[in-house]
Amino acid sequence: MGHEARQLHLFFFPLMAQGHTIPMIDIARLFADRGTKSTIITTPLNAMHIAESIDEDKKSGLDIHVKTISFPAVEAGLPE
C-alpha cells in the first residue's frame, strides 16, 4: 500500500472589515508562496475588492483562491 503525498490546504476566514482582510490576504500569500494551497473565504462584496490582486497572484503561479459565501443581510434585518 503506497502513501500519496497530500498537499496542505489552508482556509482563511477574516473578519469582514478591510483592516482584517488585507493582513489575512498577505498571510494567505505567504503560505501559497511556500507551496500550500490557500483559500480565502469572504462575501461577494468583499471578493470584488480583492479579486484583482488575487488574480495577479494566480497568474504568477501561486495556488491561492477566493471562495465566496452569501451574507444573510436581509435575514438579519440589514440592508443588502
Stockholm file with secondary structure:
# STOCKHOLM 1.0

chainA/1-80         MGHEARQLHLFFFPLMAQGHTIPMIDIARLFADRGTKSTIITTPLNAMHIAESIDEDKKSGLDIHVKTISFPAVEAGLPE
#=GR chainA/1-80 SS CCCCCCCCEEEECCCSSHHHHHHHHHHHHHHHHTTCEEEEEECHHHHHHHHHHHHHHHHTTCCEEEEECCCCTTTTTCCC
#=GC SS_cons        CCCCCCCCEEEECCCSSHHHHHHHHHHHHHHHHTTCEEEEEECHHHHHHHHHHHHHHHHTTCCEEEEECCCCTTTTTCCC
//
